[in-house]
Each structure stands twice: as C-alpha cells, then as structure tokens.
Amino acid sequence: MAANVSKRKGNVKNKRSHSLRATKARQNLNLQIAKMADGTRKRISTKEKRTLLKNEKAA
C-alpha cells in the first residue's frame, strides 16, 4: 500500500447553473503512485512527479 506524501489540497470552485446559482465544488488532486529513489512507493501529485523527473534528468 502506498502512503500519501503530498501536503497539497484540492481547489474549491463554484459550479454555476443556468440561473447562475453558485454551489461549492471541489477539484481533487491527480495523485499517482510513484517509486522513490529508496525503492518505496508513495502517492504524490502529478505536478510533484513531473518536478522529480525533471530534476533527475538535469542531474
């Protein structure tokens, strides 16, 4: 089982009906299971995963 690492939270937005009535809605994060350098599996956001891959390529 992969553990959550990301401290990020989803966005809160307003859904708008045709009558422009606003109701709160939540956009959840795109969490992916990624293998870390030490071999463990963690659930991190896709944005964080991209950053890790970019840093690996740069090094």
N, C-alpha and C positions, 0 to 999 in steps of 0.2 A: 504494500500500500504506500503510495506516495504522500508525503507530508506537504502541507501548504507552507510556502516561504514568503510569498508576496504579501506586502502590507498594504497594497493598493486597494481601493474600494471602487465600486461601480459608480457611474454617473446617475444623477437624478434629473429627470427631464419631465416636461409636461406633454401629455398626449392631448391633442386638440380634436374635438369632434367638429362636425359641420357647423354647429351652432357656436363654435369657439369656446365651449366649456372645457376647462383645464382640469385634468386628473393626473396625479403624480404617477410616474412610471420609472422603473429602474433599468438601466443598461448594465448588465453584468459583464465582468471581465472575460476575456478569452484565455482561459487557463489551459496550459499544456503540460504534459508530463515530460520533464527533461532530465537527462542523465548528467550529473555533475562530474567534475574532474576527479573527485574521490570515489566515484562509482555508485553513489546513492542516487535515488530518483526523487525529484522534487516537483511540485506543481508550481509553476511560475507563469506569469503573464507572457503573452507572445511578444510584447514590446521588450520585456527584460530578456527574453530568449534571443531576440534579434541582436540586442546590445552585446550579450555574451559571445555570440557567434562572430560579430564584427571585431571584438577585442581579441578573439583567438586568431583570426586571420591577420590582424595587424601585428601580432607578436611573432 
